[in-house]
Amino acid sequence: MGWSDADLALLEDGFLVPDNPLATRDQRDLERLAVGIFNTQELAAARAKVALHWLGKMKTRFSEEQMASFDQAVARYVFHCCLNAANSDAGRPRVLKVEGERHHWFGMDVPGAERGGNNADCAYRILTVDGEGSFEVLGRMGANPPADVTFTLTAGTSMSKTIQTIEWRDIVKEEGGLFRLTVGPEPADGRPNHFQSRADASYLFVRDCLTDWEVQRANRLAIRRLDAGPAEPSFEEYVARAAYYADDDMAYYWDMCMGQSYGFPANVPGPVRNTAQFGGLVSQSGATGHYDVADDEALVMTVTPGSAPYMSFMVHDPWWCTLPFAPRTASLNLAQVARDADGAITFVVSPTDPGVHNWIDTGGVHAGIFYFRWQGLPENDPAPPEMKGYALVKLADLSGMLPEGTRFVTPEERKVQQEARARAVAGWWRDS
């Protein structure tokens, strides 16, 4: 199928900043709607209900420092539900980035929607669908595309019920970096880039993973419905949906997301496991756990990247919300790390700068969650990623635990590293 002028116009219309594919009319308008939903009495009641539920689930005593961020975590979880609700109109589908740090653009303050260990490297976007209609997604990659992209048709609102995934390596692309996806109830019958929906389909969930934050850009995406859809919801219906989503997902979030990370002793990573069993990507493996590190300590962990084209490690607060990663090195990916002589990667988690390049900066937070990701793994992987070792040590003894050839940095080099991160993240929310 060729590309008409109308097709190409759809990939231009609504993009408000030429070189920022996230600054769109849909993003601006849906965030404004989500903020309005979030500020209603109904969603204030939803936040209180979620907080009470989670407090009742706590099996161990959290410290005063950990509880200081609890209310913020509840708010971030609920605002995420508001974003999902704002983009729940399958009759008029749109593209929305749903997880991200607090930001200000287009004259509005937008709360953070960080939950469930969202990845600092990823632009997480949802495109609304349903199980009855026919949808077409148009995309174009730029000169510096993401390191890895996945498209997952999901059921429900937690993005955890996978119906079908197509990897970036399997997407058929055309001249100029253009690509076209279809979603509908009919089988593919040999067509590339097609998702067969079912009755409970709700979103096409897209992850654009960037390893070079200053250079790479997420793909441009647009979606349209090809048949008649349901009537547009009222504001009251959007509010009711957001409150329902918060209620429906709160048990899953605590039992699955929090349960994974706190299911092991402090400072002990869990096994490397395929994440499909938890609702994650079928081509991704992960390892999680929780850290408890004093100012004069460091948690040293060494892993192999395996054959993954994309790999990252990051720390979160106690509730699996993303810690500030700009300018802090709260996360590092394959393009940002310094490797050991044997190709493995050694990370040093600490509230205090140990002077190593691969410092995972907790920003003064002493206890929280950590997570490793390996994406794009092939089936029957001949070189699966491994956890080679880990140890909690005193900073005074750190040098003896590091592999030979570890890269150290000066305070000036650290400043350059941090300034580059801050500059790149500011660009993601550039509105002019």
N, C-alpha and C positions, 0 to 999 in steps of 0.2 A: 504494500500500500504506500503510495506516495504521500508527500507532505504538501498540503494546500497552504495558501496564504493565511487562511483562517487558523490552521494548526499552528503555524509559526507565530501568528499574532497572539495566540493564547499563551505562548511562552515569553511574550514581551509585556502584555497587558498586566498591570497590577504590580509589576516589579518596580519599586520606588527608588532604589539606588542601583545604578547599572552593575557595579561589581560586588554587590552583596545580595546573594540569592535568598537570604532569610528576611530581608527588609521588603515585605510585600504588603499590599493593601489587605489581603486576607489576614496576615499575621497581626497587623495593627488593629483591624476591626474586631477580630476574634479575641484578642487580648483585652481590648476595651470592654467587650461583652462579658468576658470571664471576670474581670475586676468588678463589674456591676453585680454579677451573680454572687461573688465572694462576699460583697459588702451587705448582703441581705440578712435579715434576722434568721431566716431558715438555715443559712450556711453558718451563722454563728452558733446556732443550736447543733448543727452537724459537727462542728469542731469540738464542742463540749462533749458530745456523745462519743466521738472517736477517742478523745482524751481519757474519758472514764473507762472505755473498753480496754485501751492499752494499759492503763494503770492497773486494771484488774488482772491483766495477763502477766504482769511482772512476777517472775519466780525468784529473782534475786534482788538485793537492794542496790540500787544505783546510787552513785556518789552525788554530792551536792553539785559538783562541777558538771556531771553528766545531766542531771535534771535541769540545769540552767538552760539547756537548749531544747527541752522537751516541747514546750509550747510552740516554739518556732517550727519544730519538726511536724507537729500536728497541722499547723497552718500551711506548710508547704505541701503536705499530703492532700489537704482539702482543696488548695488552689489548683493542684494538678487535676483533681476531679472536676473543678469548675472549667478548666480548659477543655477537658474531654467533652463535657456537656455542651460548651459553646460551639464545638465542632461536631455536633451529633446530628445535624440536619442532612440526611442522606438524599433529600430532594435537591439540595443545592450544595454539593460537596465542595470542600475547600482543603487547602494544605495548611497545616498548623504545626509549628515547633512547640512541643508540649513539655519538655523538661529543660530547665535552665536556671541560671543564677538570677537573682534580683537585678533588674536593669531599669534604666530610664531612657525612653526614646519617644519620638512623636508626641512630645508634651505630656507624657503620662509615666507614672511610677508603676512598674509591674512587679508583683511579689515573686519570690523564688518558687519554683515548682520542682524542687530536688527531692527525689524519693527513690527508694529501692535500689540504691547504688548506681544511679545514673552516671554515665561515663563522661568525663570532662572532654574527651576527644570527639564525642558524637553529637551531631545534630539529629535529635529524635523528632521525627515528624509523623503526624497521623493524617491520613486522607480518608474521609468518610465514605463508607459504602454500606450496603445492606445485602441480604441474601436473595433479593428478588430482581434488582435492577441490573442494567448493563452499564459499565463504567469504562472510561478510557483515560489513561494517565499518559501525559506527554512529558518527556524529560530531555534535558540537554546537559552534557557534561562540558565543563570549561577546559581551558588550557592546562589547568592544574587540578585534576579531579581528586576526589577522596582516595585514601589508601584502600578502603574497603567499604562496600555498600551491601546492605541486605534489604530485601523487600519481603515482608511477612504479612500474610492475610491472617487476621486474628478474630477471635470471638470474645465477647465481653469487653470490659473496659480496663482491665488491669494489664492488658497486652501480654497476658501469660498463657492464653489458650491458642496455640498455633494451629491453623488450618493448613497452611502451605507456605513454604519459603522458596524464593528464588534468589540465588547468590549473584553478585555482580559479575562474576566470571562467566555465568551462564546466560546473562541478559544479552540478547541479540541487539547490537548497536548498528546504526547506519552512518552514512557520511556526515561529517560535521559534529559527531558526538551525539546525534539525536537517537532517542529510543522511545518506543511506544509499548505500553502495557495495557492489558485488558482484564477486567474482572466481571464475571457473570456466572450464572448457574449452569451454563452449558459446559461440557468437557472441552479440553483443548483441541482434541482431534488433530494433533500434529502441529498446531499453531505454536510458535514460540511466545514467550513472555505473557502467558495467560494464566490467570488464577481462577480456578473453579470455586465459586462461593457455595455457601450452604445457608440454611435458614438463620443461623445465629451469627453470621458474619457481621462485623461492625466497623472495622478499620483496616486499611492497608498501612502497616507500621513500617517506616523506613528509617534505617540507621545509616547515616553518612559519617564515616570515621576519618578524622583528619589527623595525620601524624605530624605534618609541618603546618603549624597553626598560622604562620604568617603568609604562607604561599598557597596552600590548598584551599579550595572552596567547595562547599556542598553543591550538589547538582541542582539545576533549576527544575522545578516540578510544577505541573498544573494538572488538574483533573476536571472532567466533565461527565455528566450523566447523559446517556444516549436515549433514555426513554423517560416517560413521565414518572415523577416521584411523588411522595407524600406531601401534604400541605406543610407549610413552614410553621415550626413551633412558636408559641407565644413566649414572652419572657418568663412568665410563670411556669411554663413547661420546662424551659431550660433550668430554672431554679430547682424544680422538683427532680429533674434528672441528676443534677449535680449532688443534691442531698442523697439521692438513692445510690449513686456511684460510691460516695463516701461510706455509706452504710454497708454496701454490698462487698466492698474490697477490704474493709478494715481488718477483718479476721485473717484473710489471706495474707495481707501485708505483714502482720505480726507473726503468724504461725510459720509462713514459708520464708519470707525475706529475713526477718529477725532470727527466726529459729535456725536457719542455716548457719549464720555467723556466730551465734552464741551456743552452738551445739558442741563446741570444742573448748578445752582450757584456754585461758588467756595466753596470747603469744605463740599459739600452736596452730599452724595453718591446716585446714582440712585437706582431704585428698583432691587431686586434680580430676574433675568429673565433667562429663558432657552435660551441658546445661539444658538440653531438650527436656530432660526429666522434670525440670523445675519450671518449664514454660519459656525457657530461653531459646537461643538459636541452636539449630540442629548441628551447625558446623562450628560451634564454639565450645571450648572447655573453660572451666573456671575453678578457682580455689579461693575459699574465703575463711575468715576467722576474725577474732577481735584482739586488739592490742591493749596493753596496760603498761605504759612506759613512763618512768620518772624523768625529771629534767636531766639527771646525770646518767641516763641509760639509753641504749639503742637496741632495737630489734633488727637483727641482720638476717636477711632471707636471700637465698640464691636459687634461681630457676633457670631452666633452659627454654629458649623460644620455640624449640621444635621446628616444625615446618610451617608455622603460622605466618602468613604475610602481615598480620596485625597482632600486636600484643601490647598490653598496658597493665600498669599496677597503680592503684590509688588508695588513699585512706579517706575515711568518712567519719562523721560524728557518731555518737553512740546509737543513733536512730537510723543509720544508713542514709543520711543526707550528705550531699557533697560538701566537703570543706572548701573554703575559698582557694581556688587554684590559680588565681592571678592576683598578685605576682608570685605567690608561694608555689613551690614544687610539690604540691599535694598529690600530683600524679606525674608519671613519666611513661612514654611509649617507646617503641623500638627506635624511632628516629631521634629521640631525645636522650637516650641512655648512653652510658659508656659501658662497653662489654668487657668481660673478663678475657684473659688470654685464650681460654678454651672455648669462647663463644657464649658461655653462660652469662647471666646478669645478676649482680649482687646489689641489692637495695638496702639502704640503711634508714629505718624509721625512727624518728626521734623528735621531741619538741625543741631540741637544741641543735643548732647547726654543727655537724661533725666535720665539716670541711671537705666532704667527698662529693663528687659530681652527682652521684645517684642518691642524693638525700631526698627522702620522702618527708616533707615538712608538715607536721601536724598542726602548725600554727599555735602552739602552746596547749593544744588539747592532749590530755594524757591517756585517755581511754576512748576507744571507738572501734570501728569496723574497718577491715582491709579487704581488698578484692583484686585478684589477678584475672585477666581475660586473655584468651588466645582465640582469635577468630580466623575464619576462612580455612579451617583444617580440612584436609581431604578425607574421604572415607578410607578405611584401612590404612591409616596414617603410618608410614614406615618409621617416623621419628617423632612420636608423640611428646608433648612437653612434659617436663618433670620438675618436681620440687626437690632440689638437691640437698638443701640443708637450711637450718634456721637456728638462731640462738639469741637469747636476751643477755646483753653484756653491759658492763659499765663503760661509759665513754672513755674512761682512762685506760681501758683494756681493749678498745676497739681496734687499734692498728694490728694487734695480733690475730684478729679474727678475719681480716680482709685478705683477699687473694693478692698475690704478687702482681704488681702493675696497676693496682687500683688508681683511678684518676682522682686527684685532689684538686680543689679550686681555691683561689684566693678570694678574699672579700670583694675585690673589684670584679672578678669573674662571676661571682655569685650575683652581684648587682646587675651585670649584663644579662645573665640568664633570667633573672626575675623581671627585668624591664621588658625583655622580649616577650615574655608570657603576657604581661599586662597589656602591652601594645596590641598583641594579636587578639586577645579576648575583647578589648574595647572595639576592635574592628567588626566583631560579630554583631554588635548592637549599634552599628553606625547607621544613622537615619538620614544622612545627607552626603 
